[in-house]
Amino acid sequence: KPAELLFDLSAAKVICCLDSDLLGNDPNMLLYSRQFAKGRMPSLSEMSRLYAVESRFSITGAAADSRLAVRSSQIGAFLVRLEERVDELLAGGSPKSAREKEAAFDKIKPEEQLERFVDSMAEDLVKAKGESLVSVGAHQPLEVQLAALRLNQKLENVGKAVQIRPSRSVIEGVTPVNLSDLTDALVKGTVSTVWILGDNPAYTAPGNLKFAEALAKVPHSVYLAEFSDETAAVSKWNVPLAHPLESWGDVRGVDGSYGVGQPQILPLLGGKSPLEILSLLNGQAESGEAIVKATADAVSEKPLVVRQWQETLHSGFLEGVATESLAGSLNVEGTTPAGTLNLDSIENGSLEVVFTISDTLFDGRFAKNVWMQELPQAMTKLVWDNAAIMSPATAKKLNLKQAEIVRLVRGDGNLELPVFLMPGQAHGSITAHLGYGRVCRDEAVDSNEQVTVGQNVAALRTFENPSIVTGVEARSTSRPYKLVTTQDHFAIDKLGLETTAERAGMLIREGTVEQITEGGAEYVDHLGIHHPP
């Protein structure tokens, strides 16, 4: 039965995120952040513990109690090693006790760091059996997803902190076609008419598909969108899409709740919503309200009377609608993830590039909004650009410098990006944000000037590997490039730096659970007042 994962971080004492940014770019990040905060209250006798194993320095990694930088392509191998250690402990194996005068974590070799980290994580997971969770990023391969589910099942987490919910995206009786198969059909001419309801696939599709070229050859193509964008340029007809504030719509929450959206104004330019277009294509000229009302009737399993419908519109959601977690054991046997683990290997030609959504532009849909271009990325603080984000050690090994253009090459594809050095990035791994390389009108300077912001990374992405590409070579161009960050705002001179250093201790307070338990709310009083005098 089609299903999807939902975590309950408030029910977990140990949370292990493997290349999974639950608190950052996960679709449920707001829910997970609230759940995570519940387990981190200083008043609790025991706070939850968060482990992060990731290639890029994420928001989740920044919040983690323990973090290890590992390439995204090696997460599967890490998970295999973790599962083996968990199996040993579940079979009655003894935990490894810390040696007297044991060296600090940052003072030991990478292989020793890996061993100590895996041992610590496995021991905590087994101690919190039934009250823990292991999460891997949605961009990881299927065998890695299955391995994580298998580990959660061994730890008796399924049905507790790890919930399996009915899928919201599967439509009964509809068989989806992937973008690669559609592109092949367009090239062969077996499809002569295409309707595209938003999403700008000519831009977002991986480069090796050449979707835009295939779409341009279709005799009849109709594109429903708010803007004249890359897909509109190769479509025969363009239909104005009604803005969400101009149209009826509905949504299904991850917990099964059903919400309704209603227009605030009438369509200004005669735009149509996807609901209305689908209705017309089905031979029915139904209004958006009638379509949403019929769906609400189906969700409630009985027609809503006028009063119930009015209450739903007033509240914005249908009362008493939710889904339950699916019960029963999971069949998660599958291929064991392959690969090796090497934390410090940096070989040019064997690099990986990880593509991730932008914190501000998402997949590029907000690229034309100059305010979103101005908003800094969460960790790098970059604005108006994407970059090849790598660790200082990787840059040194490859003879690259900050704000210098690097050419990333894999097969016939190549991509040029400015280098941005980021401590915490896994060695041999490069991160590049999606959503750039699009034309944006610079309203702040000249409303008529069209500028291309950043670089489109589609050239290196493939349909088979849209998120993690390995076997990449980095070639220096020695060409300088100006990158802009907001990292050093208000600290442009010695006085500003000294003031920042002085105030940091006033504004930021740190302590352990033991200190809070022993000293209560006043455990930081010896640090002085909490605000500047």
Residue pairs with C-beta under 8 A, 6 or more apart in sequence:
1 166
1 326
2 166
2 167
2 169
2 170
3 164
3 165
3 166
3 167
3 326
4 164
4 165
4 166
4 167
4 168
4 169
4 254
5 135
5 162
5 163
5 164
5 165
6 28
6 163
6 164
6 165
6 254
6 255
6 325
7 22
7 28
7 32
7 35
7 133
7 135
7 161
7 162
7 163
8 35
8 160
8 161
8 162
8 163
9 15
9 22
9 32
9 35
9 36
9 38
9 39
9 48
9 133
9 161
10 35
10 36
10 38
10 39
11 131
11 160
11 161
12 39
12 48
12 128
12 131
12 132
12 133
12 157
12 161
13 39
13 46
13 48
13 49
13 128
13 131
13 132
14 48
14 49
14 51
14 124
14 125
14 127
14 128
14 131
14 132
14 133
15 22
15 36
15 48
15 49
15 50
15 51
15 132
15 133
15 135
16 51
16 53
16 82
16 121
16 125
16 132
16 133
16 134
16 135
17 50
17 51
17 52
17 53
17 54
17 60
17 64
17 135
18 53
18 54
18 75
18 78
18 79
18 134
18 135
18 136
18 137
18 140
18 148
19 53
19 54
19 55
19 70
19 72
19 75
19 136
19 137
19 139
19 140
20 26
20 54
20 60
20 135
20 136
20 137
20 138
21 29
21 54
21 58
21 59
21 60
21 61
21 137
22 28
22 29
22 32
22 36
22 60
22 135
23 29
23 32
23 33
23 36
23 58
23 59
23 60
23 63
24 58
24 59
24 60
24 359
24 378
25 58
25 59
25 356
25 357
25 359
26 32
27 254
28 254
31 254
36 48
36 50
36 63
39 47
39 48
40 47
40 48
41 47
42 511
42 513
42 516
43 516
44 513
45 513
45 517
46 513
47 513
49 65
49 66
49 124
50 60
50 63
50 64
50 65
50 66
51 64
51 65
51 66
51 67
51 68
51 121
51 124
52 58
52 60
52 61
52 63
52 64
52 66
52 67
52 68
53 67
53 68
53 70
53 75
53 78
53 117
54 60
54 61
54 67
54 69
54 70
54 72
54 426
55 69
55 70
55 71
55 72
55 75
55 352
55 354
55 425
55 426
55 429
55 431
56 354
56 356
56 379
56 389
56 422
56 425
56 426
56 429
56 431
57 69
57 379
57 422
57 423
57 424
57 425
58 379
59 378
59 379
61 67
61 424
62 379
66 117
66 120
66 121
67 424
68 113
68 114
68 117
68 343
69 343
69 391
69 424
69 425
69 426
69 427
70 78
70 341
70 343
70 426
71 352
71 426
71 427
71 428
71 429
72 137
72 139
72 140
72 352
72 354
72 426
72 429
72 467
72 468
73 339
73 352
73 468
73 470
74 339
74 340
74 341
74 342
75 136
75 137
75 140
75 144
75 337
76 140
76 141
76 143
76 144
76 147
76 337
76 338
76 339
77 337
77 338
77 339
77 340
77 341
78 118
78 341
79 134
79 136
79 144
79 147
79 148
79 151
79 337
80 147
80 336
80 337
81 114
81 118
81 341
82 118
82 121
82 122
82 134
82 151
83 147
83 150
83 151
83 154
85 118
85 119
85 122
86 122
86 125
86 126
86 151
86 154
86 155
87 154
88 122
89 95
89 122
89 123
89 126
90 126
90 154
95 119
95 123
96 119
96 123
105 113
105 116
108 116
110 342
110 343
110 344
111 343
113 343
114 341
114 343
124 132
125 132
125 134
125 155
126 155
129 155
129 156
130 155
130 156
130 157
130 160
131 157
131 160
131 161
132 155
132 157
132 161
133 152
133 157
133 161
133 162
134 148
134 151
134 152
134 155
134 157
135 148
136 144
136 145
136 147
136 148
139 356
139 466
139 467
139 468
140 468
141 337
142 334
143 334
143 335
143 336
143 337
144 337
146 332
146 333
146 334
146 335
147 332
147 334
147 336
147 337
149 158
149 162
149 330
149 332
150 330
150 332
150 333
152 158
152 162
153 329
153 330
153 332
158 164
158 330
159 325
159 327
163 325
164 325
164 326
164 330
165 254
165 255
165 256
165 323
165 325
165 326
166 256
166 323
166 326
168 252
168 254
178 463
179 201
179 205
179 209
179 211
179 463
180 209
180 463
182 191
183 205
183 209
183 210
183 211
183 214
185 191
186 194
186 211
186 214
186 215
186 217
186 218
187 214
187 217
189 217
191 218
192 218
192 219
192 220
193 218
193 219
193 220
193 221
193 222
194 215
194 218
194 220
194 221
194 222
195 222
195 224
195 277
195 281
196 221
196 222
196 223
196 224
196 225
196 231
196 235
197 224
197 274
197 277
197 278
198 224
198 225
198 226
198 241
198 274
200 225
200 229
200 230
200 231
200 364
200 365
201 211
201 215
201 231
202 211
202 212
202 215
202 229
202 230
202 231
202 233
202 234
203 229
203 230
203 231
203 364
203 438
203 456
203 458
204 363
204 364
204 434
205 211
205 212
205 458
205 463
206 458
206 461
206 462
206 463
206 466
207 413
207 458
207 459
207 460
207 461
207 462
208 413
208 461
208 462
208 463
209 463
212 230
212 231
212 234
213 234
215 221
215 231
215 234
215 235
216 234
218 236
219 236
220 236
220 237
221 234
221 235
221 236
221 237
222 235
222 236
222 237
222 238
222 239
223 231
223 232
223 235
223 237
223 238
223 239
224 238
224 239
224 240
224 241
224 272
224 274
224 277
225 231
225 232
225 238
225 239
225 240
225 241
226 240
226 241
226 243
226 271
227 368
228 238
229 438
230 438
232 238
239 272
239 277
240 267
240 269
240 270
240 271
240 272
241 271
241 272
241 273
241 274
242 263
242 267
242 271
242 272
242 273
242 276
243 267
243 271
244 261
245 263
245 264
245 265
246 263
246 264
246 265
246 266
246 267
246 268
246 271
246 273
247 261
247 263
247 267
247 271
247 273
247 275
247 276
247 288
248 260
248 261
248 262
248 263
248 273
248 275
248 287
248 288
248 289
248 291
248 292
249 260
249 261
249 273
249 275
249 288
249 292
250 258
250 259
250 260
250 261
250 292
250 295
250 296
251 258
251 259
251 261
252 258
252 259
253 259
255 322
255 323
256 321
256 322
256 323
256 324
257 317
257 318
257 321
257 322
258 296
258 299
258 317
258 318
258 321
259 316
259 317
259 318
260 292
260 296
260 312
260 313
260 316
260 317
260 318
261 316
262 289
262 313
263 288
272 280
273 288
275 288
275 291
275 292
276 286
276 287
276 288
276 291
279 285
279 286
279 291
286 294
293 304
293 309
296 304
296 309
296 312
296 318
297 303
297 304
299 318
299 321
300 308
300 318
300 321
304 312
311 319
312 318
312 319
343 426
343 427
344 393
344 427
345 427
345 428
346 393
346 394
346 397
346 398
346 427
346 428
347 428
348 397
348 398
348 473
348 474
349 471
349 472
349 473
350 428
350 470
350 471
350 472
351 394
351 408
351 428
351 429
351 430
351 470
351 471
351 472
351 473
351 474
352 428
352 429
352 430
352 468
352 469
352 470
352 472
353 388
353 408
353 410
353 429
353 430
353 431
353 432
353 460
353 468
353 469
353 472
354 429
354 430
354 431
354 432
354 467
354 468
354 469
355 431
355 432
355 433
355 434
355 457
355 460
355 461
355 466
355 467
355 468
355 469
356 431
356 432
356 433
356 434
356 467
357 363
357 433
357 434
357 435
358 364
358 377
358 386
358 433
358 434
358 435
358 436
359 375
359 377
359 378
359 433
360 366
360 372
360 373
360 375
360 376
360 377
361 367
361 372
361 373
361 433
361 434
361 435
361 436
362 434
362 435
363 434
363 435
364 434
364 435
364 436
364 438
365 435
366 372
366 435
367 373
367 435
367 436
367 438
367 440
367 453
368 438
368 439
368 440
368 441
370 440
370 441
370 442
370 443
370 444
373 383
373 384
373 440
373 453
374 383
374 384
375 383
376 382
376 383
376 485
376 486
377 383
377 433
379 422
380 387
380 389
380 420
380 422
380 485
381 485
381 486
381 487
382 420
382 483
382 484
382 485
383 484
383 485
383 486
384 453
384 454
384 484
385 418
385 436
385 453
385 454
385 483
385 484
386 417
386 432
386 433
386 434
386 435
386 436
386 454
386 455
386 457
387 417
387 418
387 419
387 420
387 432
387 433
387 483
388 406
388 408
388 417
388 418
388 419
388 420
388 430
388 431
388 432
388 474
389 420
389 422
389 425
389 430
389 431
389 432
390 400
390 419
390 420
390 421
390 422
390 425
390 429
390 430
390 431
391 421
391 422
391 423
391 424
391 425
391 426
391 427
391 429
392 421
392 423
393 427
394 400
394 425
394 427
394 428
394 429
394 430
395 401
395 402
395 419
395 421
398 406
398 474
398 476
399 476
400 406
400 419
400 474
400 476
401 419
402 419
402 420
402 421
402 483
403 418
403 419
403 420
403 480
403 481
403 482
403 483
404 418
404 419
404 476
404 477
404 478
404 479
404 480
404 481
405 416
405 417
405 418
405 419
405 477
405 478
405 479
405 480
405 481
406 416
406 417
406 418
406 419
406 474
406 475
406 476
406 477
407 414
407 415
407 416
407 474
407 475
407 476
407 477
408 414
408 415
408 416
408 417
408 430
408 460
408 472
408 473
408 474
408 475
409 472
409 473
409 474
409 475
410 460
410 469
410 471
410 472
410 473
413 459
413 460
414 459
414 460
415 432
415 455
415 457
415 459
415 460
416 455
416 477
417 432
417 455
417 457
418 481
418 483
420 483
422 431
425 431
430 472
430 474
432 457
432 460
433 454
433 457
434 457
435 454
436 453
436 454
436 455
436 456
436 457
437 452
437 453
437 454
437 455
437 456
437 457
437 458
438 452
438 453
438 454
438 456
439 450
439 451
439 452
440 450
440 451
440 452
440 453
441 447
441 448
441 449
441 450
441 451
442 449
442 451
460 469
460 472
461 467
461 469
462 469
490 496
490 500
491 497
491 499
491 500
503 532
505 527
505 528
506 528
506 529
506 530
506 531
506 532
507 530
507 531
509 524
509 527
509 530
511 523
511 524
515 523
516 523
524 530
